[in-house]
Amino acid sequence: MQISHGSMTLEDPQAIARRIFSLIGAELAQVEVEFERQARSNIQVIAYLGDYLRASGGKRVRPALTILSNYAVGGDGSLFNSIRMAAVMEFLHTATLVHDDVIDNAEIRRNRPSINSRFGNQTAVLMGDWLYMSAFETSLTERSLPVLDILTNITRKMTEGELMQLTLIGRTDLTEEQYFDVLRRKTAYLFSACCEIGSILGGADERQQRALREYGMNLGTAFQLVDDLLDFTATEEVSIYCRTSLGCAQTCRQSCAKGIMKKSGAALC
């Protein structure tokens, strides 16, 4: 489907995404195989949880960015080291989701019971830790200090983002600067790392590496902005308990000014 805006014709974003992902369909299939391999363990509970997480699916945006960035600089994204690192990036992302669900007391993840709701918080925290450590163990096989530097940096920033969000939940005085700081740490830095690591594996020069790093940061920012916007397009009323969202804070402030939140018995006003 195409959408016309005056003299411009915009293709359906979903059609664009499908076309882009189809370019690396074979590579993403290999990522699934590698994800399964990396999730294997002789500890029965870990093996079971790994299979449960992998079967939950996901868009695999981060592995796709890693592979596409490799190709973008003239590399070969189908090589095993590219597939392996793409799976590592998905491991890191999955670890953050597992820990996020514990923090948020989330019961559903990708239309299935979350790890914490089904197996308990203790199991979820330890499984998230295992995913982090496994990702770093696998990345060591690259013998690349630049890659390790990027991974340790983003892991620290993502953890900082979670801690910052905890201090800001429910705050209606959230500033735009605070919102974007949390957003970048929780989402954009990982997108940026995927693009930069993919470019490194593809043999990028410093200029190409910087360009893809910045591209990933901007894409990750836009991705999370859209994700937050979707929280306000659902049919349910805005939740009183909200995560760190600039739109949520602004909506609450406007509602307080109109007396809406007071009428609903909310304590935020």
N, C-alpha and C positions, 0 to 999 in steps of 0.2 A: 504494500500500500504506500502511496505517496501523498504527502500533505503539501498543499500549495499555500504560499504566503506571498500575495502580490505576484511579482515576477519570479519569485524563487520557488523551487519545488524541492521539498525536503523528503527524503526517503524515511520510511518508518524505522525508528531507532532499533526496534527488535529485529527487523530484517537485516539491518546493517550488522548488528551483533552476531546474528546467525551466520552471515556471510564471512565475517572475520574469523569466527571460531571454526568454520568449516575448512579454512585454509590450513589449520593445524590439527585437524581431527585425528590424524594418525598419531601425532605426537602426544596429544592429550590422552589418547587411549593408552599409550605407553606410560604416561604419568600415573594413571589409575593402577596399572600393574606394579609400578615402582612404589606407589603409596602402600599397596598391600604388602609388598615385600618388606618395606621399612617398618611396617606395623606388626610384623611377626615377632613373636616372643615365646620362649619356653615357659613363661609364667602364664598360666591358663587365663586368669582374669584379665591380664593386659591384652592377650591375643583376642579375647572375646570383645573387649571394649574397643579395640582397634578396628575390628570388623564392623562393629555397631556404628562407629563414627564414619567409616568409609562408606557404608551402605546408606548413610543418611544423605549422601550426595552433596550438592553444592554447585555453584556456577563455575568454579575453578578459574576465576578471573586472574588470580595471582600467578598460578602456573602459566596461564596463557600469556600474560605480560612478560614473564621471564623468557619464554620461548620466542615470542614475537620480537622482543628487543634483541635477542641473539641474531635473528634473521635480519633485523633492520640495519645492523652494522656490517652485514656481509658474512656472518657466521653461519653455522649449521645447527639449527635448533633441534635437530633429530638425534644428535650425538648423545651418548649415554650420560655424559657429565651434565649436559643441559637438562635432560629428563630428570636426572637425579636431583639437581638443584631446584627444579620446578616443583618436585614433590616435597623438598625441604621447605619451600615457601608455603606450601599448603599445610604442612605439618605445623608451622609456626602460627598460621592463621587459625587452624583448628584448635590449637592450644589456647589461643586468646578467647575463642568462643566458649570453650569449656569453662575457663575461669570466669568469663563474663556472666555466664548463666548462674554460677554460684553466687556472685556478687549481687546479681539482679533478682535472685530467687526465681529465675525463669523456669517454667514447666515444659515449654515446647520449644524445640529447635528443629527447623526444617520439616515441620509437620509430623515430628515424632517426639516422644518424651525425651527431654534433655537428660544428659548423663546424671546430673545432680538429682533430678526429680525421680529418676528410676533406680539409681544405685546409691544415692546419698552424697552429701557434700564432701565428705572425706575422700571417698573414691574419686570424685570428680577432680578435686584439687590435685591429688597424687597423679591421676591420669594426665592432667594438663602439664604437670611438671615432667612426667615421663616423655611426653611429646616434645617439649622444649629441649630436653637433654638429648633425645634421639635425633632431633633436627641438627643440633650442633655436632653430635658425633658423626653424622653422615657428612656434614659440610667439611669436616676435617680432612676427608679424603681428597678434597680439591687441592690441599696444600697451598692455599692462597691466603696470604695475610690480608689483602684488601677485602676479600669476601668475608673473612671472619670479622674484620673491623666493622663492616657494614651490618652484619648480623648482630653483633654484640651491641652496637649503637641503637639499632631499632628495637631490640628486645628491652633495653633500658628505657627508651622513650615510650614504648607501649605500656610498660609497667607504671611509669610515671603518669601516663594518661589515665590509667585506671584509678590510681590514687587521687589524682586531681578531680576526676569525675565524682568520686565518693564525697569529696568535700563540697561539691557544687550541686548535688542532687536536690531538687526542690527549691533551689534559689531563684527567686524572681528578679533579682538584681544582677543577673548574669550579663556581663558585657560581651560585645562582639569579639573583642580581643581574647577574652577568656574562652569563649566558645570555639573559636578557630584554633586556639592553642591545643585544647583537648582533642578536637577533631583531627588535627594533623598528627598528634601523637598516637591516637587510637587507630587511625586508618591510613592517612596519606603517607606517612613515613614507610609503611610496609609496601604500598604501591611503588613508591620511589625506589625502595631497595630491590624490588623485583626487576624493575626496568634497568637499574644500574648493574646488578649482578648479571643479568642476561647480556648486557652489553660487554661486560668484562669477559664473560665466557666466549663471546663472539669476536674478541680481539679488538675492541673499540679503542680509539685514541682518546686522549683526555677531553677533547672538545665534544666528541660523540657521547662519552660517558656522562659528562655534565649535562648535556642536552636531554638525555633520556632520564637522568635523575630528576631534573626539573619537570619534565613531562609527567613522570609518575606522580610527583608531588601534586601537580595541578589536577591530574586525573583523579587521584585519590580524594582530593578535596571536593571536587565536583560530585564524585560518587557518593560520599557521605552526606553532602548537602541534599542530594536527591533522596537518599535513604531517610533522612530526617524529615524531609517534606512529606514523604509518604505517610508518616505518622499522623499527618493532619488531613489526609484525604480518605481515611477510613470512615466508616459510617458511625462508629462509636464516638461518644463524647470524649473530649480531651481528658486524659487521665490526670487525677490529682497528683498521683505519684508518677513523676516523669523523670526521664534520664536527662543528662546535660544537653539541652537543646535551646538554641537562641530563640527559635520560634516559639517554643513552649514557654520560655520566660516572658517573652513579649506578649503572648496570648494571655498568660496569667495576669500580667500587669494591666492589660486592657480590660480583662474581665473583672478584676478587682475595682478598677475605676468605674465600671458600669454597675457594680454591685452584684454581678452574676455569681461570682464565687462565694460571696457572703450568703446569698440566698440558698446555695447548694450545701451550706454548712461546712465549707472548706476552711481549714485553719491557716491557709497561706496569707489571707488578708488581715 
